[in-house]
Amino acid sequence: QEQLEESGGGLVQAGGSLRLSCATSGRVFKFSTMGWYRQAPGKQRELVASVSSGGNTNYAASVKGRFTISRDRATNTVNLQMNSLKVEDTAIYYCHADVPPPTIEASRSEYWGQGTQVTVSS
């Protein structure tokens, strides 16, 4: 089974910073779009940021300018640097891998981490 190992969550005061990391296998990491999603109580899971295999990034409007997603190809790790955290950033954050199929006829695959809690206090 492909495993996404998340770390870096915790409790932080508003205005502070956290850095989340997601370790993947080389097979998953090399060709996949990697993303961070989050789910707050009573809300649907939403995309926070993603980075393609080619290095293109996109961000939710609510985090643009505050969060930065990056890939560390030496360690097959995707990181999310979160600065200027707000109380509304409180959620469980999930790492996600969108893996392209080996052939056009095959289906895409996706993998989820188990989530890491981020709590921002006022």
C-alpha atoms as one frame of an Amber mdcrd trajectory, in Angstrom:
protein
   0.000   0.000   0.000   1.155   3.521  -0.750   1.619   5.495   2.440   1.558
   9.255   2.927   3.155  10.173   6.244   2.163  13.575   7.593   3.828  15.555
  10.349   4.067  19.082  11.702   0.598  19.772  13.021   0.008  21.235  16.430
  -1.272  24.153  18.454  -0.154  27.655  17.566  -1.208  31.175  18.451  -2.851
  33.358  15.822  -0.203  35.096  13.768   2.244  32.256  14.226   3.602  29.687
  11.813   3.637  25.944  11.273   5.295  23.753   8.679   3.554  20.566   7.568
   5.405  17.772   5.816   4.189  14.770   3.856   6.572  11.953   3.045   5.727
   9.735   0.074   7.221   6.899  -1.892   9.337   7.822  -4.867   6.892   6.153
  -7.235   4.012   8.285  -6.012   5.975  11.503  -5.688   7.752  11.594  -9.027
   4.751  11.936 -11.343   1.989  13.076  -9.034   0.302  16.327  -8.278   0.617
  16.688  -4.518  -1.837  18.659  -2.461  -2.889  19.683   0.982  -6.562  19.638
   1.891  -8.226  20.571   5.131 -11.503  19.863   6.852 -12.853  21.993   9.666
 -15.694  20.920  11.962 -19.026  21.164  10.169 -17.425  21.946   6.811 -16.519
  20.030   3.673 -12.967  19.076   2.884 -11.361  21.756   0.731  -8.196  22.139
  -1.274  -5.650  24.397   0.394  -2.704  24.179  -1.994  -1.287  21.899  -4.650
   1.905  21.500  -6.631   2.189  19.587  -9.883   4.980  17.241 -10.892   6.303
  20.118 -12.989   6.330  22.514 -10.057   3.237  24.574 -10.829   1.385  25.674
  -7.705  -2.072  26.876  -6.872  -3.673  28.064  -3.659  -7.060  28.632  -2.185
  -7.883  32.314  -2.098  -8.121  32.210   1.677  -4.476  31.190   2.083  -2.802
  32.847  -0.885   0.088  34.992   0.270   0.264  33.237   3.632   0.924  29.580
   2.755   3.620  28.137   0.509   3.674  24.603  -0.880   6.920  23.070  -2.070
   8.462  19.771  -3.125  11.693  18.344  -1.778  12.743  15.868  -4.451  15.697
  14.603  -2.443  13.387  13.206   0.238  10.151  12.677  -1.729   8.456  15.142
   0.569   5.891  17.865   0.031   5.813  20.714   2.523   3.305  23.368   3.454
   4.711  26.436   5.165   1.880  28.236   6.922   2.493  31.788   8.084   0.235
  34.415   9.632  -2.114  31.706  10.835  -5.685  32.616  11.658  -8.209  30.952
  13.925 -10.209  30.009  10.839  -7.257  27.928   9.622  -8.037  25.435  12.371
  -8.746  22.076  10.733  -7.436  18.620  10.108  -4.978  18.860   7.234  -4.618
  15.967   4.796  -1.880  15.208   2.322  -3.085  14.017  -1.075  -1.439  12.480
  -4.111  -3.050  12.489  -7.554  -1.231   9.819  -9.540  -1.539   9.705 -13.334
  -2.299   6.354 -14.978   0.464   4.355 -16.630  -1.545   4.344 -19.869  -4.324
   6.503 -21.253  -6.747   3.586 -20.845  -5.984   3.163 -17.163  -7.614   5.160
 -14.404  -5.914   7.682 -12.202  -5.117   6.793  -8.607  -5.237   8.894  -5.500
  -3.898   8.475  -1.985  -4.712  10.256   1.238  -2.805  10.702   4.434  -4.507
  10.123   7.762  -4.525  13.807   8.647  -2.765  16.055  11.114  -4.539  18.491
  13.418  -3.776  22.196  13.186  -5.296  24.328  15.920  -4.889  28.100  15.944
  -5.772  29.896  19.157  -6.770  33.524  19.488
